Amino acid sequence: MNFLDKLNGAIAKNQSLLFVGLDPNPEMMPIHYTSSDILVNLRDWLQFIISETSDKVCAYKPTLGFYESLGIPGLELLHQILAVIPADIPIILDAKHSDLNTSTIFAHAVFVEWGVDAITLNPYAGQDHVAPFLVYPEKAVFILSCTSNPAATKLQQYPTNPTELPLYLQVVKESRNWGTPEQLGLEVGTTKPDVLARVRTIAPERIIIARSIWADKNNFTKILASGLNTNGDGLLIPVSPDILAQEDLSQQVQSLQEEVNQVRSEIIHDASSCSVWLPDVCFLNQHPHQDLILQLYDIGCIMFGKFVQASGATFPYYIDLRKIISNPQVFNQVLSAYEDILKTLKFDRIAGIPYGSLPTATGLSLRLHCPMIFPRKEVKAHGTRRLIEGNFHVGETVVVVDDILISGKSAIEGSEKLKSAGLNVNDIVVLIDHEQGVKDRLRESGYQGHAVLRLSEIIETLYQAGRINQEQFNAFMET
């Protein structure tokens, strides 16, 4: 089970977006723990917190620094506490790890040896630092984008020019390209609703860990309204450290849980009548490739405006799939989606259509252990002058892989070249079907078309998720 599924399971089971920080901080420990061994007191207190809250929270978040400050006994205490946490509640290790040189071995330690489900990371070293943690597909990372300490303002709010994004929002914008919404979330420490609202606007599909919100309790409701998405979730809310020191801990957490759920209900009710959203959308029945669609939009593969096509026609959108190969996380999802279709077909070799789909065909060839060939776009006047590159045998069946079906011309031409060399072609598989009857044209030419996504599905999903506005949606519907 991956992190997001585990988190959603805990949220649904306990009806809670609350998380608890499991920090062995002697200054916060209740005074009635009187053992002469402070580590025993801390262990008993943390275990009490878990026993009182395990049916009222969706995650636990131990801060690594507190345990490290206690030396080797502190790390031993951490392992004891990790072992006590119920298996169905995710663990987010608050490490704020920032060292590029140790990222690979540290990722293995926390995910494989310690068994935590997610970790917090500092973003300053960029994607190179984050990538070693993302190779564990069942785990997740949370990127620190903003803190509430006053001294950080000069850095995080730079530049102050209102026409440019401040650094903390640039972190949000850039980190969306590092991992999928399933694997990468954000951590935001602030008491200001407008800060959280700006983060949510840029990253509407990401899970956000809220921090420092209890420094100004008067803003609690506004913080929730700013950070929750239109489904009334997507925001993990800390239980106040002050509550964790109380004897009636369970009751106080329950009261906080009820308060949060009341705000969630109001947001969901308001969103259901908002004109920006389709009134009959049920997000419980989301598109199976919703994360992939959002990622394609995030990295700029799908853009909106007025774009002139090669045919001379003007479309209100433009699709450029060449950026996929520079984003390994997205490319991996794309290959998996193709693979699901290819596994249902019969063929001896894979053929990519130059040039856009050659990386995809190569990746699929490696995944499926199936030899690859490709028809040349043009035959060279020197060398072997081959029409088809790669080894094959006459009479074999080839499946053609392309990136997008607009008119079907390139896929049909490539298939005809393969057939002229004595190969059989029955199926053409693409990532995006532009629709407009292109599959019918393929069928008339003797080919069966298959697509991971239809363009209409992409546009509708982006609209439902709030990534495009009403005007952009209407422009597509009118084409």
N, C-alpha and C positions, 0 to 999 in steps of 0.2 A: 504494500500500500504506500502510495507516495504521500508527501507531506500535506498537500492540499486536501486530499481525500481524508486523511487522518484528522486534520484540523476541522474540516466541514462536518465530519462525523461527531467530533466532540462538541462543536457548536450546536448541532441538531439535538444531540442526546441531552445536553445540559441546558439548552436554550440560553446560551451565554456567549458574549464576546469578551469576557473578562479574562485576563491572565494575571498570574501571581509571580512576583519576583522572589526567588528562593535564595536570599542573600544572607550569609552568616555574618551579619553586622552586629557586633556586641552592643553598640550604642542603641540599637532598635529592639533588642531582646527584652522581653518582660522581666521585671525584677524578681518574680517568684521562682525563677530557675536558679537554684542556689548551690549546685554541685561545685566542688572545688576545681573540677576539670571543665574549663570553659568550652572545650570541644564537645563534651558530652551535653552541656547545656544547649549549645547551638544545634547539635543533631536532634535533640529531643524537641526543641522549638520548631525546627523546620519540618520534622515529621508530623508534629501536631498541626501545622499549617496545611500540609498535604491532606491529612485525614479529615480536616474540617472543610476543605474547599474542593475536593476532587469531584464532587457532584455539582459544582457551581461555576466551574471555570472551563475554558477551552484550551488553555496552554499553561505551561510553567516555564519561567525564564530565569535560570540561575546566572548570576554575574560572575564570570570566571575570575575577575580581579580580586573579589572578596576571598575566594578560596585560595588563590595564589598568595595572598598576603599572609596566610596562616602557614605557609611553607608546605612541606610534604604531608603533614597531617591534614592540612586543608584540602589538598587534592584527594587524599583518601576519603575525607568527609564528602567531597563532591560525588565520588563514585558511590558512596553509601546512599546519598540522597537520590541520585539518578535511579538507583535500584528500587527505591520505594515508590517512585511515581508510577501510577497505573499505566499499563501498556497502551491503553486507548487514548491517552492524552499526550499530545506532542510536546516535545522539549525543545525550546529555543535557547541555545547557549549564547548568552550576551558576552561575546568575546571582544568585539570591536577590533578584530584582527586586522593588521595593516602591513605586515611584513611580507613582501613579495617572495623573498628567498625561501621562506618556510611554509608558504601557502600549500604546496602539494603534500608535504608530510603532515602538516597540521590538519588538512582536510581529511586525510586518511585516519588520523588519530581520533578526531571528534566524531566522524560519521561511522567509521568501521569499528574502532576499538571501544569508544565510549557510547556509541549507539544513539547520539542525539539526532533530532530530526531537522534542525535548522540552526543557523548561526548568523550573528550580526558581523558585518564587515565594514571597514572604512574604505571609501571610494578613491582615495587620492592616487593610488597606483593604477587605477583604471581597470579595464577588462582583463588585463594580464593577471592581475591579482585574484580576480573573481573566478576566472575560468577553471582553475583546479577544483573548486568547490562545486561547480556546475556539472562536472563529469559524473557525479552521483545523481542519476535521474530521479531517485526516490526522495532526495533531500532538497532543502531550500536555503536560500540566503536572503538576508535583509540588509539593504544598503543604507548606512547612516547618511541622511541628507541634510539634517538640520538639528541643532541643539539649542537649548534655551539659555545657556550661560551668556551673560552680557558681553564678555570679552570676545566671543565668537562672531559678534555682529559685523565687525570690520572685514572679516573674511567672507562669511556666508552671505552677507547682503551686498557684496561687491559685484559689479559696479552699481552705484546709486542712480545711474542714468535710467529713467523710467522706460526708455525705449528698448533696453536690453534686459535679458534675464539675469537675476542675481545668481551667484554661484550655487546656492543650495537648489535652485530650480534647474540650473544647468545639469547638476548631478542627477536629478530626477529624470530629466529629458534624455540624457545620454545613457543612463543605466537601464532604461527600458529596452535598449538594443542589446544588452548583455545576456539576457535570459528571458524565458517565457514568463507570463503571469503566473504560471503554475510553480515556477522555481525561484522567482525573484520578486521580493517585496521591498518595502521601504520602511525606514525608521525615522520618525519625526518627533523631535522634542520641542514643544512650544506651548505657551499659554495663550497664544493669539489665534483666534479662529480664522483670520484672513490668511495666515501662513498655511494652515492645514487645507484651507479651501483652494489655494493656488496649487498646492501639490496634487490635490484630488482632481483638479481641472486638467492638469497635464497628464496624470496617470489614473484615469478613472477605473481601470480594470485591475489595479494592483492592490494587494493587501498592505495596509499601513499599520505599523506598530506605533501607537501614540505614547509619548513620554512627557513627563514634567507637567502634565495637565492639572495636577492637584496644587500647584503653586498659586493658582488663582481659581478657587472653587466657584467663583461667581460666573465664570465663563464655561462651566462644564457642559451645559446644554448646547451652547453655541459651538463648542468644540465638537460635540457629537454630530450636530447638524452639518458642520463643515467637512468632517472626515468620513462619515458614512456615505456609501454610495446609494444610488436610488433604490437598491434592493434592501436597504437597511442593514447592510453588513459591509465587509471589506475593511473594517477598522477593529484592531485589537486594543482593548482598553485596560490599563493597569489598575489593579486594586491598590488603593493608597497604602503606603508603608505604615501609616499611623493605625490603620485598621488591623494590620497583621499583628500588632502588639496587644490587641484587646482579647479578653477572655471570651467574650461572646462573638468571636470571629465569624462563625458560621452564619449567625443571624445578620451581622452587619454586611457580609458579602451578599447574602440573599437580598437585602434591602437595596444594595447598589445594583444588583442584577435586575431587579424589578424596575428600578429607575431607568436604567439603560434601555430595557425592552420597551418601556413606555415611549421613549423618544424614537426608538426604531419603528414602532407601530405608526407613529405620526408621520414619519418620513415616508414610509411605504404607502400610506394613505394619500399623502400629498402627491407623490410621484405618479400614482395611478390615474390622476386627473390632469396631469401636466401635458400640455399640447405638444411638447417636444417628443414625447414617447408614444409609441403605438399602444392604444388602450387595451388591445387583446394579446399583448406579449406576455408570455409566461416564461420567466427565466429559469424555472425548474426544468424546462424542456429546451435547453440551449442547444445550439448547433454542435454536432460532435467535433467539429474542427474550429470552434470559436477561438481558442487560444491561438491557433495558427493564423486565422484571419486577422486578429488584432495585431499579431506580430508583423505580418506583412504590411499592415498600415503603419506600424511604429517605425519600421526601418525605411519607409519611403518607397516601397514597391507599389503602393496604390496611392495616387495623388488626385486631387480635385482642383479643377480650374477650367480653362478652355484650351484644349490641346488639339493641334492639327495632326491628323493621322497620315500615313503614307498615301492613302487613297485620296487625300484632299478633304475628307470629311472632318468636322470638328466635333469632338466628344467632350463631355463635362468631366472627364476623368482620364487618367493615364496609368497604364500598368507597365512597370519595368521590373521584371523578375531577375535581372542580372545581379542585383544586390544580394540575393539570397546566399550566394557562395561565399560572401565575406562575413556571414553571420552563422557560425557553426550550429548554434542552437536551433535556429530557424531551418537551416538546411537539413538537420537531422529529422525534424518534424515533417518536412516535405518528403524526404525519402521514405519515411514510415507510411505516409499517406499513399504514395505511389505503390509501395510494397503491398499494402492491403488489397489493392485492385489486381496487381500482377499475379498474386497468389491464386486468383480465381481463374486465370487464363492458362492456355497451353501454348508453349513456344520453346524453341531450341536456342535462340539467341535474342539479345536486346539490341535495338538500333536507335541511336540518338540522332535527332535532326540538327545539323549545324546551324548556328553555333551555340545558340542559347541553351539547348537541352543536353549538350555533351557532358557537362559536369554531373547532371542528374543521372544520365544513362550510365556513366562511369560508377557513380555511387551505388546504383541499383545492381550493376554487374557484380560489384564486390560483395554486396549484401546477400544476393541470391546465388552467388557462385555460378553465375551464368555468363558465358562469353559475350563480348560486345563487338559490334561492328558499326560503321556509319557510312551513309552515302555522301560522297563529296558534294559540296555546293557547286563547285566548278571543277572540271577535269584539267589538270595541269598539262601544259604542252611539252613537258620534259619528264624524265624519270620513268616510272612504270605506267603513268597515265591511267591509273586505276579509277574506276567509277565508285567502287566500294572498298573502303579501308577495313582491314581485319581479315581473319581467316573464316571461311564458311564452306559449306557443301551444298551443292545444288539440290533443291527439294526440301531443304530445311524450312521450318516456320519461324518467322521473325515477328516480334512485337515491337512496334514503333513507339518511341517516347518523345513527346514534344512538350513545350512549356505552356503555350496558350493557343486555343483555337479561336481565331477571329474570322477568317474566311475559309480556313482549312487548306489553303493553297500549298503552303510549304510542306505540310504533313503528307498531302496527296502526292506532290511531286517527289518527295523523298521515298515514299512507298513504291511509286512507279519505278524508280531507279532500282530499288531492291528486287522488284519483280522481274525487271529486265535482265537481272543477273541469275535468274532461275530460282529465286527464293519465293516463299509464300508469305503473304502478309494478310492477316485477318483483322487485327486489332490495333487501334491507335489510342494511346493513353496520354492524357495531358493533366496539368495541374488545374487550369482554369478554362472553362467553357464559356466563351463570350455569348453563347446562345445565338439568337437571330437565325435559327434553323441550320446552323453549321453541321450538326450531327446528321441531319437529313441529307446534306450534300455529301458527306462521307459515305453514308449508306448507299446513295445512288452510284458512288464510285466503287462500291464493293467492300467497304470497310466498316467495322463496328467501332464507334467512338466511345471512350470512357473518360470521365473527368472526376477529379477529386472535388472540385468546387465549381458551382455555377456562378456567374457574375451577379445574378440577382440575389443569390444567397449571401454573397460577400457584402453587397450594399445594404441589405436588410439587417445583417448582423452588426455592421458598423453603426447603422442608425439606431438600432435597439440599445447598443452599448454606449451611445452618446458620443461616438467618435466623429460623426458627421451631423450636420444640422438639417433642419427641415428643407431649406433651400437646395442643398446639395442632393438630398434624397429625391426631391421633386424633379430636379434637373435630370437625374438618371431615369426616372419613371417616364419622362417625356421623350427619351431617345428611342 
